[in-house]
């Protein structure tokens, strides 16, 4: 790897902190700096973890240009900072969401431009419109919803493998998805106008240790936390049966991809990739419950709320074919491995984590 000075924004969050630790292990001579405002509950637990592994921590906010201006001489920016909840802004002002996910991204891109740094930008599958995805015909099976193979589902960018890059982008996607899509567009302009180099990863659900999951974000960790600490849960929406499906990606698999990208930046420069577990690594909530019960030996009360939340999806699966063909990357850790790793992390940090679970 040619990079000597790496900045990770959102570096005390789930993805950012794991990437920092994995980079440190693989590239011990690189300077790695974690930048975070610590607003996410639990993120403060990562500060000592990072510092003890010779990763510098700067408390700052990407919304404030002055916080970033003090950072000098970076040659790689991994932009992980975000307000990641799809429900953010519903019923209240979206100002924090827009200031963080759009204006904050612009501040980060300005930092990269001034330092001539390359950029890995973590976007989201939520740039695809939920109304179009939910129009795809589904059928109900014993433990999950599945997409039907029919002429009704003949749409560009969609196949039995999942949602591809050619999927229609026109439609509503949540304010969260809109801010990330706008950031992608502006990033592409920076590449064209200023010669910035970078790559965009549209991530599905990423999961693993050190994710402080909650009801509206980080669902698989949230599910395991609730089972471990024997707290009640509810299946919400789509009939309240728990049959909605997501693919999930181990954060270590995401690191493997980013490691490939930063070692071949000229090849991936300007590219957008859909990145997720795909059809093979997917779970419904009902199936997640079963696995959590097996791993924890705990059975908890799970209620049912039939009303579907705003912007929710019955199914989302990622078509990874572009990134697989370009870089030979595919996820290696299956769903059970992901949940087992989360369980082991909770067990090792039980006292610290129990205060985060309500």
C-alpha positions in Angstrom: 0.0 0.0 0.0 1.3 3.4 -1.0 -0.7 5.5 1.5 1.2 6.8 4.5 -1.3 9.0 6.3 -4.9 7.8 6.5 -7.9 9.7 7.9 -11.1 7.9 8.7 -14.1 10.1 9.4 -16.7 8.6 11.6 -13.7 6.7 12.9 -15.2 5.8 16.2 -18.4 4.4 14.7 -19.0 0.8 13.8 -17.5 0.6 10.4 -14.9 3.3 10.9 -13.4 1.8 14.0 -13.2 -1.7 12.6 -11.5 -0.4 9.4 -9.0 1.5 11.5 -8.2 -1.6 13.6 -7.9 -3.8 10.5 -5.7 -1.3 8.7 -3.5 -1.0 11.7 -3.0 -4.8 11.8 -2.2 -5.1 8.1 -0.2 -1.8 7.7 1.7 -1.2 11.0 3.8 1.6 9.5 0.9 3.8 8.3 -0.3 6.7 10.3 -4.1 6.3 11.0 -6.3 9.0 12.4 -9.8 8.5 13.6 -12.1 11.6 13.5 -15.5 11.5 15.2 -17.9 13.7 17.1 -18.9 10.8 19.4 -22.6 11.6 19.0 -23.6 8.0 18.5 -24.3 6.3 21.8 -21.6 3.8 22.5 -19.0 5.3 20.1 -17.0 6.6 23.1 -16.2 3.0 24.0 -14.0 2.9 20.9 -11.7 5.7 21.8 -9.4 3.8 24.2 -9.6 0.8 21.9 -8.2 2.8 19.0 -5.6 4.7 21.1 -4.2 1.5 22.6 -3.5 0.4 19.0 -1.6 3.5 18.1 -4.5 5.1 16.2 -4.7 8.8 16.8 -8.2 10.2 17.8 -9.4 13.7 17.0 -12.8 14.7 18.4 -14.4 16.9 15.8 -17.5 17.3 13.6 -17.5 17.1 9.8 -20.1 19.8 9.8 -17.5 22.3 11.1 -14.9 23.2 8.5 -12.6 24.5 11.2 -12.5 21.1 12.8 -11.1 19.6 9.6 -8.8 22.4 8.7 -6.4 21.4 11.4 -5.8 18.0 9.7 -2.8 18.2 7.4 -0.9 16.0 4.9 -3.4 13.1 4.5 -3.1 11.0 1.4 -6.2 8.8 1.9 -9.6 9.7 3.3 -12.1 6.9 4.1 -15.4 8.7 4.6 -17.5 6.7 7.0 -19.3 9.5 8.8 -23.0 9.7 8.5 -26.3 9.9 10.2 -27.2 6.3 9.1 -30.9 6.0 10.1 -33.4 5.7 7.3 -36.0 7.1 9.7 -33.9 10.2 10.4 -35.9 13.4 9.7 -39.4 11.8 9.8 -41.6 13.9 12.0 -38.9 16.4 12.7 -36.4 18.8 11.0 -33.9 17.1 8.6 -31.3 19.8 9.3 -28.9 17.6 11.2 -29.2 14.9 8.6 -28.6 17.2 5.7 -25.8 19.1 7.5 -24.0 15.8 8.3 -24.6 13.6 5.3 -24.4 16.3 2.6 -22.7 19.4 3.8 -20.3 17.3 5.9 -19.4 15.3 2.9 -18.6 18.4 1.0 -16.3 19.6 3.8 -14.6 16.2 3.7 -14.1 16.4 -0.1 -12.6 19.9 0.3 -10.1 18.5 2.8 -9.2 15.8 0.3 -8.9 18.3 -2.6 -6.6 20.6 -0.6 -4.4 17.6 0.4 -4.7 15.8 -3.0 -5.9 12.8 -1.1 -7.7 9.8 -2.6 -11.1 9.0 -1.2 -13.1 5.9 -0.4 -16.7 7.0 0.1 -19.2 4.7 1.9 -22.6 5.3 0.4 -25.7 3.2 0.8 -28.1 0.9 -1.0 -30.8 3.3 0.2 -30.1 5.5 -2.9 -32.4 3.2 -4.7 -36.1 4.3 -4.4 -38.1 2.2 -1.9 -41.4 2.6 -3.8 -39.9 1.0 -7.0 -38.4 -1.8 -5.0 -41.6 -2.5 -3.1 -43.5 -2.7 -6.4 -41.6 -5.9 -7.3 -43.8 -8.9 -6.9 -43.1 -11.1 -3.9 -44.5 -14.3 -2.5 -44.6 -15.4 1.1 -42.8 -18.6 2.1 -42.5 -20.3 5.4 -39.8 -18.1 6.9 -39.4 -15.2 4.5 -40.6 -13.2 1.6 -39.0 -13.9 -1.8 -39.1 -12.1 -5.1 -41.2 -13.9 -7.8 -39.6 -14.8 -11.1 -42.2 -13.3 -13.4 -42.7 -10.9 -16.3 -44.1 -8.4 -13.7 -40.5 -8.2 -12.2 -38.9 -7.5 -15.6 -37.1 -4.2 -14.7 -33.7 -2.9 -15.5 -31.1 -3.7 -12.9 -33.1 -6.4 -11.2 -32.5 -10.1 -11.3 -32.8 -13.1 -9.0 -29.4 -12.0 -7.6 -30.8 -8.7 -6.4 -30.5 -5.0 -7.1 -27.9 -4.0 -9.6 -26.4 -0.6 -10.5 -28.8 -0.2 -13.5 -31.8 -0.3 -11.2 -34.0 2.9 -11.7 -32.8 5.7 -9.5 -35.9 8.0 -10.0 -38.3 8.0 -7.1 -38.4 8.7 -3.3 -35.7 7.0 -1.2 -35.9 8.7 2.3 -34.0 11.8 3.2 -31.1 9.7 4.3 -30.9 8.0 0.9 -31.3 11.4 -0.8 -28.4 13.0 1.1 -26.1 10.1 0.2 -27.1 10.1 -3.4 -26.5 13.9 -3.6 -23.1 13.3 -2.0 -22.3 10.7 -4.7 -23.1 13.2 -7.4 -21.0 15.9 -5.9 -18.1 13.5 -5.4 -18.2 12.6 -9.1 -18.0 16.3 -9.9 -14.9 16.6 -7.7 -13.3 13.7 -9.6 -14.1 15.4 -12.9 -13.3 19.0 -11.9 -10.3 18.6 -9.6 -8.7 15.3 -10.6 -9.6 13.7 -7.3 -9.3 10.0 -7.2 -11.9 7.9 -5.4 -14.4 5.1 -5.4 -18.0 4.8 -4.1 -19.3 1.7 -2.3 -23.1 1.5 -2.0 -23.3 -0.8 1.0 -26.2 -2.9 2.1 -26.5 -3.9 5.8 -23.1 -4.2 7.3 -22.9 -6.0 10.6 -20.4 -7.4 13.1 -18.7 -6.6 16.4 -18.6 -3.1 17.8 -21.9 -2.0 16.2 -24.2 -0.3 18.7 -27.3 -1.5 17.0 -30.7 0.1 17.6 -34.2 -0.3 16.3 -33.8 1.9 13.2 -30.2 1.0 12.3 -27.9 -2.0 12.8 -30.8 -4.4 13.0 -28.8 -7.7 13.2 -26.6 -6.5 16.1 -29.7 -5.1 17.7 -31.5 -8.4 17.5 -28.5 -10.3 19.0 -28.2 -7.7 21.8 -31.9 -8.1 22.7 -31.6 -11.9 22.8 -28.4 -11.8 24.8 -29.8 -9.5 27.5 -33.3 -11.1 27.3 -35.2 -8.0 26.3 -38.4 -8.0 24.3 -38.6 -7.3 20.5 -41.3 -6.7 17.9 -41.7 -7.6 14.3 -42.7 -4.3 12.7 -44.5 -3.9 9.4 -45.4 -6.2 6.5 -48.0 -8.0 8.5 -45.9 -8.2 11.6 -44.6 -11.7 10.7 -40.9 -11.0 10.6 -40.6 -12.2 7.0 -38.9 -9.1 5.6 -35.4 -9.9 4.3 -32.0 -8.2 4.1 -28.6 -9.4 3.0 -25.9 -8.7 5.5 -22.2 -8.2 5.1 -19.5 -8.9 7.7 -17.4 -5.7 8.3 -14.3 -7.8 7.8 -15.5 -8.6 4.3 -16.0 -4.9 3.7 -12.4 -4.3 4.8 -11.2 -7.0 2.4 -12.9 -5.1 -0.4 -11.6 -1.7 0.6 -8.1 -3.1 0.9 -8.3 -4.3 -2.7 -9.6 -0.9 -3.7 -6.8 1.2 -2.0 -4.2 -1.1 -3.6 -5.7 -0.5 -7.1 -7.0 3.0 -7.0 -6.2 3.8 -10.6 -8.4 0.8 -11.6 -11.4 1.6 -9.5 -11.2 5.4 -9.7 -14.6 6.9 -10.5 -16.4 3.6 -10.1 -19.5 2.9 -8.1 -20.1 -0.6 -6.7 -23.0 -2.3 -5.0 -21.7 -4.1 -2.0 -23.5 -6.5 0.2 -23.9 -10.1 1.4 -26.1 -10.9 -1.6 -28.7 -13.6 -1.9 -26.5 -16.2 -0.3 -25.9 -14.2 2.9 -29.4 -13.0 3.8 -31.8 -13.4 6.6 -35.4 -12.6 7.4 -36.1 -11.3 11.0 -37.8 -14.6 11.7 -34.7 -16.5 10.6 -32.5 -14.2 12.6 -34.6 -14.9 15.7 -34.0 -18.6 15.2 -30.2 -18.2 14.9 -30.1 -15.9 17.9 -32.0 -18.4 19.9 -29.5 -21.2 18.9 -26.5 -19.1 19.6 -27.6 -17.5 22.9 -29.9 -20.4 24.2 -32.3 -17.6 25.1 -35.9 -17.3 24.0 -37.5 -13.9 24.3 -41.0 -12.3 23.8 -41.4 -11.0 20.3 -44.5 -8.9 19.6 -46.1 -8.0 16.4 -46.9 -4.6 14.8 -48.6 -4.8 11.5 -48.1 -1.2 10.4 -45.1 -0.7 8.1 -42.7 2.0 8.9 -41.9 4.8 6.4 -39.4 3.9 3.7 -39.2 0.3 4.8 -38.6 -2.6 2.3 -40.0 -6.1 2.2 -36.8 -7.4 0.6 -33.4 -6.0 -0.3 -30.7 -8.1 -1.8 -27.5 -6.8 -3.4 -26.2 -7.8 -6.8 -22.4 -7.8 -6.4 -21.7 -8.9 -9.9 -19.9 -5.7 -10.9 -17.4 -5.6 -8.0 -17.0 -9.4 -8.3 -16.1 -9.2 -12.0 -13.8 -6.1 -11.5 -11.9 -7.2 -8.4 -12.7 -10.8 -7.8 -14.2 -9.9 -4.4 -17.0 -11.8 -2.8 -18.1 -12.1 0.9 -16.5 -15.0 2.7 -18.4 -15.0 6.1 -21.9 -16.3 6.2 -24.8 -15.1 8.3 -24.3 -17.5 11.2 -20.6 -16.5 11.4 -21.6 -12.8 11.5 -24.1 -13.4 14.4 -21.6 -15.6 16.3 -19.0 -12.9 16.1 -21.5 -10.4 17.4 -22.4 -12.7 20.2 -18.7 -13.3 21.2 -18.2 -9.5 21.2 -21.2 -8.9 23.5 -20.0 -11.7 25.8 -16.6 -10.1 26.1 -18.0 -6.7 26.7 -21.1 -7.5 28.7 -20.7 -5.0 31.5 -20.1 -2.1 29.1 -22.9 -3.0 26.8 -25.7 -3.7 29.2 -26.1 0.0 30.0 -26.7 0.7 26.3 -29.7 -1.7 26.1 -33.0 -0.3 27.2 
